[in-house]
């Protein structure tokens, strides 16, 4: 993605584009769901650097002046009009320049009349007790895995071949509530 590189690294944008390329797929998938054929998909990025050495778990240090914040936007265009945008903002530490505020979770905005904005945030269960950074990482991995796990019955029932979310029926989390 570009974390830890000097802020003036000549190929920084190419590094970010390669590291975040999965979001290009998301732009294409949303465009397909909307029935829109895109003329162009491009990656844009902005960076923040740390104002002090930043010691992170796993024996990793981001040196002062190096990338500690990445704001990447993958945009799909029809002509000159941006119609789909997937944005990710990641930060490491608190000492960023420029200082960015970030929210946790996902926000989906559909601009129109009316504009619809929905935010999904994630919190640990009330009985969650973390002892290591890996415990917190596991929460993120679980969130990432849930759509694929929920899709298993629909994928098994689908005809042979490659299917995307757009090809499958609405994925419902059947059976997730425990009966007392």
VEXDREN-2710 file (C-alpha; in Angstrom, 1 decimal):
% VEXDREN-2710
k/r/px/py/pz
1/UNK/0.0/0.0/0.0
2/UNK/2.9/2.4/0.7
3/UNK/3.1/2.5/4.5
4/UNK/6.6/3.3/5.7
5/UNK/7.9/4.6/2.4
6/UNK/9.4/8.1/2.2
7/UNK/6.6/10.6/1.4
8/UNK/8.5/11.6/-1.8
9/UNK/9.1/8.0/-3.1
10/UNK/8.9/8.4/-6.9
11/UNK/6.8/5.3/-7.4
12/UNK/4.6/5.6/-4.3
13/UNK/1.3/6.0/-6.3
14/UNK/2.1/2.9/-8.3
15/UNK/2.8/1.0/-5.0
16/UNK/-0.5/2.1/-3.7
17/UNK/-2.4/1.3/-6.9
18/UNK/-0.9/-2.3/-6.9
19/UNK/-1.6/-2.8/-3.2
20/UNK/-5.2/-1.6/-3.3
21/UNK/-6.1/-3.1/-6.7
22/UNK/-8.8/-5.2/-5.3
23/UNK/-10.9/-2.0/-5.0
24/UNK/-10.8/-1.7/-8.8
25/UNK/-12.7/-5.0/-8.8
26/UNK/-15.3/-3.5/-6.4
27/UNK/-15.8/-0.5/-8.7
28/UNK/-16.4/-2.9/-11.6
29/UNK/-18.8/-5.1/-9.6
30/UNK/-20.9/-2.1/-8.5
31/UNK/-21.0/-0.7/-12.0
32/UNK/-22.1/-4.1/-13.3
33/UNK/-24.9/-4.2/-10.6
34/UNK/-26.0/-0.7/-11.8
35/UNK/-26.0/-1.8/-15.4
36/UNK/-23.3/0.8/-16.2
37/UNK/-20.5/0.3/-18.7
38/UNK/-17.5/2.3/-17.5
39/UNK/-15.1/4.1/-19.9
40/UNK/-12.3/4.4/-17.3
41/UNK/-11.3/3.2/-13.8
42/UNK/-8.5/5.1/-12.1
43/UNK/-6.8/5.2/-8.8
44/UNK/-6.1/8.4/-6.9
45/UNK/-4.3/8.7/-3.6
46/UNK/-3.3/11.2/-1.0
47/UNK/-0.8/10.6/1.8
48/UNK/0.0/11.8/5.3
49/UNK/3.4/11.3/7.0
50/UNK/4.3/10.7/10.6
51/UNK/5.8/13.6/12.5
52/UNK/7.8/11.2/14.7
53/UNK/9.1/7.7/14.6
54/UNK/6.2/5.4/15.0
55/UNK/6.8/2.0/16.7
56/UNK/4.2/-0.5/15.7
57/UNK/3.5/-4.1/16.8
58/UNK/5.5/-6.8/15.0
59/UNK/8.8/-5.0/15.4
60/UNK/7.9/-2.5/12.7
61/UNK/8.8/1.2/12.9
62/UNK/7.7/3.9/10.5
63/UNK/10.4/6.6/10.4
64/UNK/9.5/10.2/10.9
65/UNK/8.6/11.8/7.5
66/UNK/7.4/8.5/6.0
67/UNK/3.9/7.4/5.0
68/UNK/1.6/6.7/7.9
69/UNK/-1.7/7.6/6.3
70/UNK/-3.2/6.6/2.9
71/UNK/-6.4/7.9/1.4
72/UNK/-7.1/5.9/-1.8
73/UNK/-10.0/6.4/-4.1
74/UNK/-10.8/4.1/-7.0
75/UNK/-13.2/5.8/-9.4
76/UNK/-15.2/4.6/-12.3
77/UNK/-16.1/7.1/-15.0
78/UNK/-18.6/7.3/-17.8
79/UNK/-17.2/10.0/-20.0
80/UNK/-16.0/12.7/-17.6
81/UNK/-18.6/11.8/-15.0
82/UNK/-17.6/9.9/-11.9
83/UNK/-20.3/7.3/-11.2
84/UNK/-18.8/4.9/-8.8
85/UNK/-16.2/5.5/-6.1
86/UNK/-14.7/3.2/-3.6
87/UNK/-12.5/4.9/-1.0
88/UNK/-10.3/3.6/1.8
89/UNK/-8.6/5.6/4.4
90/UNK/-6.0/4.0/6.7
91/UNK/-3.8/5.5/9.3
92/UNK/-1.1/4.4/11.6
93/UNK/-0.6/6.2/14.9
94/UNK/-1.8/9.6/16.0
95/UNK/1.0/11.9/14.8
96/UNK/0.0/12.6/11.2
97/UNK/0.7/15.6/8.9
98/UNK/-1.8/16.5/7.7
99/UNK/-3.9/15.4/10.7
100/UNK/-6.7/13.2/9.4
101/UNK/-9.7/12.1/11.3
102/UNK/-11.0/8.7/10.3
103/UNK/-14.1/6.8/11.0
104/UNK/-14.3/3.1/11.5
105/UNK/-16.6/1.0/9.4
106/UNK/-18.1/1.5/6.0
107/UNK/-20.2/4.3/4.6
108/UNK/-22.3/3.9/1.4
109/UNK/-23.6/7.0/-0.2
110/UNK/-26.0/7.0/-3.2
111/UNK/-26.2/10.6/-4.5
112/UNK/-29.6/11.4/-5.9
113/UNK/-33.0/12.8/-4.9
114/UNK/-32.9/12.0/-2.0
115/UNK/-29.3/11.2/-1.3
116/UNK/-29.0/8.1/0.8
117/UNK/-26.2/7.5/3.3
118/UNK/-25.8/4.4/5.3
119/UNK/-22.9/3.7/7.8
120/UNK/-22.0/0.3/9.1
121/UNK/-19.7/0.1/12.0
122/UNK/-18.3/-2.8/13.9
123/UNK/-17.8/-3.3/17.6
124/UNK/-16.4/-6.2/19.5
125/UNK/-18.9/-8.3/21.4
126/UNK/-19.6/-7.2/25.0
127/UNK/-17.7/-10.3/26.3
128/UNK/-14.7/-9.7/24.1
129/UNK/-11.3/-9.7/26.0
130/UNK/-8.3/-9.0/23.9
131/UNK/-4.9/-9.9/25.1
132/UNK/-2.8/-9.4/22.0
133/UNK/-3.0/-7.4/18.8
134/UNK/-3.8/-10.7/17.0
135/UNK/-7.1/-10.8/19.0
136/UNK/-8.1/-7.5/17.4
137/UNK/-6.9/-8.6/14.0
138/UNK/-9.1/-11.7/14.3
139/UNK/-12.2/-9.4/14.5
140/UNK/-11.3/-7.8/11.2
141/UNK/-10.6/-11.2/9.6
142/UNK/-14.0/-12.4/10.8
143/UNK/-15.8/-9.4/9.3
144/UNK/-13.9/-10.0/6.1
145/UNK/-14.8/-13.7/6.0
146/UNK/-18.5/-13.3/6.8
147/UNK/-19.8/-12.5/3.2
148/UNK/-18.0/-15.5/1.7
149/UNK/-19.2/-17.8/4.5
150/UNK/-22.8/-16.5/4.1
151/UNK/-22.5/-17.1/0.3
152/UNK/-21.6/-20.8/0.6
153/UNK/-25.2/-22.2/0.2
154/UNK/-25.9/-20.0/-2.9
155/UNK/-22.5/-20.9/-4.5
156/UNK/-23.2/-24.6/-3.9
157/UNK/-26.6/-24.2/-5.5
158/UNK/-25.3/-22.2/-8.5
159/UNK/-24.5/-23.8/-11.8
160/UNK/-20.9/-24.6/-12.6
161/UNK/-18.7/-21.7/-13.5
162/UNK/-17.6/-18.3/-12.1
163/UNK/-20.2/-16.3/-10.2
164/UNK/-20.1/-12.9/-8.7
165/UNK/-22.3/-11.4/-6.0
166/UNK/-24.3/-10.0/-8.9
167/UNK/-25.0/-13.5/-10.2
168/UNK/-26.2/-14.9/-6.8
169/UNK/-29.5/-14.4/-5.1
170/UNK/-29.8/-12.1/-2.1
171/UNK/-27.4/-13.5/0.5
172/UNK/-29.3/-13.8/3.8
173/UNK/-27.7/-14.8/7.1
174/UNK/-30.0/-17.7/7.8
175/UNK/-29.4/-19.6/11.0
176/UNK/-27.1/-17.0/12.7
177/UNK/-29.4/-16.6/15.8
178/UNK/-28.9/-19.2/18.5
179/UNK/-32.1/-20.6/20.0
180/UNK/-32.2/-20.6/23.8
END
